[in-house]
Amino acid sequence: MSKPKVSVVVVNYNGKKFLDKCLSSLKNQTYPNFEIILVDNASSDGSVEYVKEHFSEIHIIENPKNYGFAKGNNIGIKVAKGELIATLNTDTEVTQLWIEELVKGITSSKEVGMCASKMLFMKNPEIINSTGICISRSGACWDRGMFERDNGQYQSIEEVFGPCAGAAMYRKSMLEEIGLFDEDFFAYMEDVDLAFRGRLGGWKCMYVPNAVVYHFHGGTAGVGSDFSIYYGNRNILWNSVKNFPPRMLLTSLPWIIGRNIAVIPYYIFKGRGTTIIKSKIDAIKGIPKILTKRLNNSVDKHEIQKYLHTWASIPINHTK
């Protein structure tokens, strides 16, 4: 049986300290037909030189500046030779079956366009980082099972809303149909936006529990950093405005408005007032551009009934 070629795209920004573990684990995959593309966003820590010396077989793309996670992945995807695209964070270590299990999942049905890995915290592998992403009416998204102890409760192959792009697989044909990552998002929630557009197009996402990845989590951007607070809170509003179907957008406005207002005093109390206010101001300023993208989204116009049928089968959390 022929094995489709997989292109693994790894976007790096000053992640040299993680590269040996990440790239070495990729070299030890059981799956035979794959390539590795490292997209470097103008790192200043010697990352490129290190990879050239120790992993000469890897295709390296050197960007002139930091283009962010979204555009960085897009640059890699555009040169990828594979029928299947895997995206992987630098601060990860994958198990030997990772690619093989994801390929099984994504080729199990022609309707499957995305697959989510089982991500565990590298520092404490008994604790779950992600088993796919969830979304609520407020536009908030989170990693399913995050911070839960792994007691086998997520050990079934099942449909989820979408994958965390820190360790995901996508059909290239799906990406060609719905478009790549939205580069205006730069970082954070670009995977939610992509999953949303995939669902709008009628594609499914399967969670593959045997595709196990250990994740440092926040190794590059930092957990709770100004960077993550700004982009996460800006993009959460854009995601709702861009992707919620008309009826759902209208009925979800109380949750969307409420959450976007409620987080402001929360972050002010934590000493991040300037960051959160700038995030929300820039989110509002960007709405006209996001609405233009929505109006130009052919998937939203022509596949809405297919999407609504899919949406009806996905549990929505009304409290987050």
Secondary structure, 3 states (H helix, E strand, C coil): CCCCCEEEEEEECCCHHHHHHHHHHHHCCCCCCEEEEEEECCCCCCHHHHHHHHCCCCEEEECCCCCHHHHHHHHHHHHCCCCEEEEECCCEEECCCHHHHHHHHHCCCCCEEEEEEEEEECCCCCEEEECCEEEECCCCEEECCCCCECCCCCCCCEEECECCCCEEEEEHHHHHHHCCCCHHHCCCCHHHHHHHHHHHCCCEEEEEEEEEEEECCCCCCCCCCHHHHHHHHHHHHHHHHHHCCHHHHHHHHHHHHHHHHHHHHHHHHCCCHHHHHHHHHHHHHCHHHHHHHHHCCHHHHHCHHHHHHHHHCCCCECCC
